[in-house]
Amino acid sequence: MIIWCALILTVLTFLSWLVLPNKVLRILCGTITMVLLVISAVTISANIYGHWGMKKTTTTTAAKEIYSAGDSSSPANMLITQELGTKSDDYVLVYRDNKDAKEAKAHGTPDEKNITESVKKTVAYKTADVDTASVKTEKTYWKWKNDTFKFFFNLGDNNNELISQKTTVTVPKDTWAVLTADQAKELAKQQKANPVPAAQQQQQQQQMKEAVTAAVGAYMQQNPTATQADIQKFTQKETAKIAVTSINSMLKK
């Protein structure tokens, strides 16, 4: 609408200065229409470059559980990271969206066909004292302050224009191993180059079983009213903790 107003004011300004025969009326009408034309041009520029008449609106999705990027049969959970740039706190993260997914997927890969939108989006991760890994996304948009601004300045796709999008993955600090892409490759290389003998595997499994059994026993003594589901959950957690500790030890070698 503001564009049509500007066009009409342009015509009226032209007619006021060049067509009206009365000098006083010409100056009066010409000045008024010119001032209004300048105001309309300024407001258009303010809206386009400064989002005048708009407000920031933020929405946050509910946290959604995610799953390990590693072998689904492994008790250790893995999140694989690849930072974009240096100290950018923006990553490509690899994990499974669903428990039954056959393969893990990369999340946060920039869309090279739409760089303008890609630079507004960031993906980060953090470790916390939580039981499950999850992802949530916070989006901030430009929206009209009211219908009046929308009526005059709705020039295109400026409503709901994305300002920023931040996706945050949160993983349990004890039961998930966070590896860079290079570390994941090195780990796979070590396991392939130095396969563990069957006898040693059995010994390691027995040691893990004994450690988990001891931890479960202590847990049951401290929580005599624990249900079978509680005990099973604790057992899985302790098994994952030991497996993650083993992975971290291998990475330090």
Secondary structure, 3 states (H helix, E strand, C coil): CHHHHHHHHHHHHHHHHHCCCCHHHHHHHHHHHHHHHHHHHHHHHHHHHHCCCEEEEEEECCCEECECCCCCCCCCEEEEEEECCCCCCCEEEEEECCCCCCCCEEECCCCCCCHHHHCCEEEEEEEECCCCCEEEEEEEEEEECCHHHHHHHCCCCCCCEEEEEEEEEEEECCCEEEEEHHHHHHHHHHHHHCCCCHHHHHHHHHHHHHHHHHHHHHHHHHCCCCCHHHHHHHHHHHHHHHHHHHHHHHHHC
